[in-house]
Amino acid sequence: MATADEAAVRDRQAVLTRQRDRYLKTVGSLLPLSAHRMDQIMQLRMQGGQLTLQTPLMPLGDFEGRRADIDGLAEPAAVTYVQFVADNPAARQFELKFEEYPDSETYGQFHLQWQPGMAGRVDDVSIERAVQTSHGFLRVFYKQGTAMARILVFENDAATEQSMESFNYTEKDFVTLRKEHPAEVERYLRPILHQLGQDLVFAPEVNTAWQVLAADWPVDEKTSREVAQTVPALDDPRSNVRNDATGKLASLGRDGASAILRLDRHRLSREQNLRLDQVLSRFRQISADAAKQLKDDPDFLLDCGYCDDLTVRTLAAARLARVLGHGIELHPNASEPMRVEAVDRLRRQLHPEPATRR
């Protein structure tokens, strides 16, 4: 005779089987999209510190969804892309929904919704993922709007005697949210975006990457010479000359900042040193301690592989090989899809996933 626990397991499995069948029937009734790759349906990118969505799909005039059999997702998804005001690209809404049944006792839901910002405002983005098992649940919610990015999490797991845990963090944008709450973003939000193939949003800001990799940043002779020739003017008695020289150094960008870091500043005046620090501050995004820590952080160096800047990718790959103590298959000049795949492969080697319970 089956125990009560065994009967409960069978009952739950039967419920999930019927639920999955209903879901597949509902989604299966939708007209199919010809696209099967996520990048043919949607891409999340960074813009002004916040997430924005790009899609090659054409919007429809109604809220009729389409079925998308997307590579990498076990179940089909429902995609809705509507323009609810004719001839107004800002009056659009994109939605991606799907359910998940990864094993015999787990049920998950995913929902992403995006609307472009009106009149120059930040895009509205919401991402929600809920996972429920026989012994617990996890709900992760990300919401973004003008001057706001929020992560909200509810979680409990009776199997590990973990009582209800929740937190709600709000910052001015996605970049700041990740900077101020890195552990929570890494644990709860990154896996969701990775599942969607949106790892590129985790590319570090280029100035942050420069600050971490500055000691290795290449400086050409022409830039070094320009910096050296401009430094004396920082101590000119005329303020307009000092200001012009400061502006010129800043205009040399990260290459100029790297040349400044290589200067012997011991014999410079206080005014010169203050102005050089002022120029460097334009490119420094994090504390010196944080930059030192990230320099040997394999995950940060892997994220640099998503950067658009070739110098960042090249230096980070070389640094990662030194940190790991062996060569790596990560080619800075490779195409974006190949780099994303290589970074994912290396990350899986660094952090092997536990066996999935079936």
C-alpha positions in Angstrom: 0.0 0.0 0.0 1.3 3.4 -0.9 2.2 5.8 1.9 0.5 9.2 2.2 3.7 10.9 1.0 3.8 8.6 -2.1 0.2 9.3 -2.8 0.7 13.0 -2.5 3.6 12.8 -4.9 1.5 10.9 -7.5 -1.4 13.4 -7.0 0.9 16.4 -7.6 2.5 14.7 -10.7 -1.0 14.1 -12.1 -2.0 17.7 -11.5 1.1 19.0 -13.2 0.6 16.7 -16.1 -2.9 17.9 -16.7 -1.8 21.5 -16.2 1.0 21.1 -18.8 -1.3 19.5 -21.3 -3.7 22.4 -20.9 -0.9 24.9 -21.4 0.4 23.1 -24.5 -3.1 23.0 -25.9 -3.6 26.7 -25.3 -0.3 27.8 -26.8 -0.6 25.2 -29.6 -3.8 26.9 -30.8 -1.8 30.1 -31.5 -0.4 30.9 -35.0 3.3 30.1 -35.0 6.2 32.4 -35.5 8.8 31.3 -38.0 11.6 32.6 -35.7 13.2 30.0 -33.4 16.1 31.9 -31.9 15.7 34.3 -29.1 17.6 37.0 -30.9 15.1 36.8 -33.7 12.3 37.5 -31.2 13.8 39.9 -28.7 17.0 41.3 -27.3 17.6 43.2 -24.1 20.3 45.9 -24.2 21.7 48.6 -21.9 20.8 52.2 -22.6 21.6 55.0 -20.2 22.0 52.5 -17.3 18.6 50.9 -17.9 17.3 47.9 -19.9 15.7 48.5 -23.3 14.2 45.9 -25.6 14.8 45.5 -29.3 12.8 43.2 -31.5 12.9 42.5 -35.3 9.2 41.5 -35.1 6.5 43.7 -36.7 3.8 44.8 -34.2 0.2 43.7 -34.8 -2.9 45.8 -34.5 -4.4 43.6 -31.8 -3.4 41.5 -28.7 -3.5 38.2 -30.6 -0.5 36.2 -29.4 1.8 34.0 -31.5 3.4 30.7 -30.6 7.2 30.7 -30.5 9.2 27.5 -30.3 12.4 29.0 -29.1 15.7 27.2 -29.1 16.8 26.6 -25.5 13.3 26.7 -23.9 11.7 23.3 -23.2 8.2 24.6 -23.7 6.7 26.9 -26.4 6.2 30.5 -25.5 3.4 33.0 -26.3 4.6 36.2 -27.8 2.4 39.3 -28.1 3.6 42.5 -29.8 0.9 45.1 -30.4 0.8 48.7 -31.5 -2.4 50.0 -29.9 -2.2 53.5 -31.5 -1.8 53.6 -35.3 1.3 55.4 -36.6 2.7 55.9 -33.1 5.8 53.6 -32.5 5.8 54.7 -28.8 2.4 53.1 -28.3 3.6 49.6 -28.4 3.7 46.7 -26.0 5.7 43.5 -26.1 5.1 40.4 -24.0 6.8 37.0 -23.7 5.2 34.3 -21.5 5.8 30.7 -21.0 5.4 27.9 -18.4 8.0 25.5 -17.3 7.8 21.8 -16.2 11.5 20.9 -15.7 10.8 17.8 -13.7 7.9 15.8 -12.3 7.3 18.1 -9.3 8.2 21.5 -10.4 6.1 24.2 -12.0 7.3 27.6 -13.3 5.9 30.7 -14.9 7.7 33.4 -16.7 6.4 36.8 -17.9 8.3 39.7 -19.5 6.5 42.9 -20.6 8.0 46.0 -22.2 6.7 49.4 -23.3 8.9 52.1 -24.9 9.3 55.3 -22.9 7.0 58.1 -23.9 8.5 61.5 -24.7 12.1 60.5 -23.9 11.2 58.7 -20.7 12.9 55.4 -19.7 11.3 52.2 -21.1 9.0 50.3 -18.8 10.2 46.8 -18.3 8.9 44.1 -16.0 10.2 40.6 -15.6 8.6 38.0 -13.3 9.5 34.4 -12.7 7.8 32.1 -10.2 8.9 28.5 -9.5 6.9 26.2 -7.2 7.7 22.7 -5.9 6.1 20.4 -3.4 8.2 21.9 -0.6 8.7 25.6 -1.5 8.5 28.4 -3.9 10.5 31.3 -5.4 9.1 34.5 -6.9 11.5 37.0 -8.5 10.2 40.3 -9.8 12.1 43.0 -11.6 10.5 46.3 -12.4 12.0 49.3 -14.2 10.7 52.8 -14.9 11.8 56.4 -15.0 14.6 56.8 -12.3 13.7 53.4 -10.8 14.9 49.8 -11.0 13.6 47.4 -8.4 14.2 43.7 -7.5 11.6 42.0 -5.3 12.0 38.4 -4.1 9.9 36.0 -2.0 11.4 32.6 -1.3 11.0 29.6 1.1 12.1 26.0 1.0 10.8 23.6 3.6 13.2 20.9 2.4 16.1 22.9 3.8 14.1 24.3 6.7 14.4 27.8 5.2 11.6 30.0 6.4 10.1 32.8 4.3 12.6 35.2 3.1 11.9 38.4 1.2 13.6 41.6 0.2 12.8 44.7 -1.9 15.6 46.8 -3.3 15.1 49.9 -5.4 17.8 52.1 -7.0 17.8 54.7 -9.7 18.6 52.3 -12.6 19.7 48.8 -13.4 23.4 49.6 -13.3 23.1 51.0 -9.8 20.9 48.1 -8.6 23.6 45.7 -9.7 26.4 47.8 -8.2 24.6 48.2 -4.8 23.1 44.7 -4.5 25.5 42.4 -6.5 24.8 39.2 -4.6 21.0 39.5 -5.0 21.2 40.4 -8.7 23.7 37.5 -9.3 21.7 34.9 -7.4 18.1 35.8 -8.5 18.2 37.9 -11.7 21.2 36.7 -13.7 19.9 33.1 -14.0 16.6 34.4 -15.5 18.3 36.6 -18.0 20.8 33.9 -18.8 17.9 31.5 -19.6 16.6 34.1 -22.0 20.0 34.5 -23.7 20.4 38.1 -22.5 23.8 37.8 -20.9 25.0 40.9 -22.7 23.3 43.2 -20.3 25.9 42.1 -17.7 28.7 43.6 -19.7 30.5 46.0 -17.3 30.5 49.7 -18.1 33.6 50.4 -20.2 35.0 52.9 -17.8 34.6 50.4 -14.9 36.4 47.8 -17.0 39.1 50.3 -17.8 39.6 51.1 -14.1 40.1 47.5 -13.3 42.4 46.8 -16.2 44.2 50.2 -16.3 47.6 48.8 -15.4 47.5 46.8 -18.7 45.8 49.3 -20.9 48.0 50.1 -23.9 49.2 53.7 -24.4 50.6 54.8 -27.7 53.6 57.1 -27.9 51.5 59.9 -29.5 49.1 60.0 -26.5 51.8 59.9 -24.0 53.6 62.8 -25.7 50.4 64.9 -25.8 49.8 64.3 -22.1 53.4 65.2 -21.2 53.2 68.4 -23.3 49.9 69.4 -21.8 50.7 68.9 -18.1 52.8 72.1 -17.7 49.8 74.2 -18.7 47.9 72.8 -15.7 50.0 75.1 -13.6 49.7 78.2 -15.7 48.8 81.4 -13.8 45.9 82.0 -16.2 42.8 80.1 -15.3 41.6 79.8 -18.8 44.8 78.1 -19.9 44.6 75.7 -17.0 41.0 74.9 -17.8 41.7 74.4 -21.5 44.6 72.0 -20.6 42.3 70.1 -18.3 39.7 69.8 -21.0 42.3 68.7 -23.5 43.5 65.9 -21.2 39.9 64.7 -20.6 39.2 64.7 -24.4 42.0 62.1 -24.8 39.7 59.6 -23.1 40.7 56.3 -21.5 44.0 56.3 -23.4 44.9 59.7 -22.0 43.8 58.6 -18.5 46.1 55.6 -18.9 49.0 57.8 -19.8 48.3 60.0 -16.8 48.5 56.9 -14.5 52.0 56.3 -15.9 53.3 59.8 -15.1 55.8 60.4 -12.4 53.8 63.0 -10.4 56.1 63.5 -7.5 57.6 66.8 -8.8 54.3 68.3 -10.0 52.6 71.1 -8.2 49.5 70.7 -6.0 47.4 72.4 -8.8 48.7 70.0 -11.4 48.0 66.9 -9.3 44.5 68.2 -8.4 43.6 68.7 -12.0 45.1 65.3 -13.1 43.0 63.7 -10.4 40.0 65.6 -11.7 40.5 64.2 -15.2 40.9 60.7 -13.8 37.8 61.0 -11.7 35.7 61.2 -15.0 36.7 57.6 -15.8 36.7 56.1 -12.3 33.4 54.5 -11.5 34.2 52.4 -8.5 36.5 52.5 -5.5 40.1 51.6 -5.7 39.5 48.6 -3.4 36.6 47.4 -5.6 38.7 47.7 -8.7 41.5 45.7 -7.1 39.1 43.0 -6.1 37.5 42.7 -9.5 40.9 42.5 -11.2 41.2 38.9 -10.0 37.5 38.0 -10.2 36.9 35.4 -13.0 33.2 36.2 -13.2 33.9 39.9 -13.8 36.6 39.1 -16.4 34.2 36.8 -18.1 31.5 39.5 -18.2 34.1 41.7 -19.9 33.8 39.3 -22.8 30.3 40.8 -23.5 31.7 44.4 -23.9 31.6 46.2 -27.2 35.1 47.5 -26.6 37.8 45.3 -28.2 40.6 46.5 -25.8 38.5 45.6 -22.8 37.8 42.1 -24.2 41.4 41.5 -25.1 42.9 42.6 -21.8 40.2 40.8 -19.8 40.8 37.5 -21.7 44.5 37.7 -21.1 44.0 38.6 -17.4 41.5 35.7 -17.0 44.1 33.2 -18.4 46.6 34.5 -15.8 44.1 34.2 -13.0 43.1 30.7 -13.9 46.7 29.7 -14.6 46.0 28.1 -18.0 45.0 29.1 -21.5 41.3 29.7 -22.3 39.2 29.4 -25.4 37.9 33.0 -25.5 38.8 34.9 -28.6 38.2 38.7 -28.3 37.8 39.1 -32.1 35.2 36.4 -32.4 31.6 37.3 -33.4 29.2 38.3 -30.6 27.3 34.9 -30.6 30.5 33.0 -30.5 31.8 35.1 -27.7 28.6 34.7 -25.7 28.8 30.9 -26.2 32.5 30.8 -25.1 31.8 32.9 -22.0 28.9 30.6 -21.1 31.0 27.5 -21.6 33.8 28.9 -19.4 31.4 30.0 -16.7 29.9 26.5 -16.6 33.4 25.1 -16.1 34.0 27.5 -13.2 30.6 26.9 -11.7 29.3 23.4 -12.5 25.6 23.1 -12.1 24.3 20.4 -9.7 22.5 17.5 -11.3 18.9 18.3 -12.0 16.4 16.2 -10.0 14.1 14.2 -12.3 
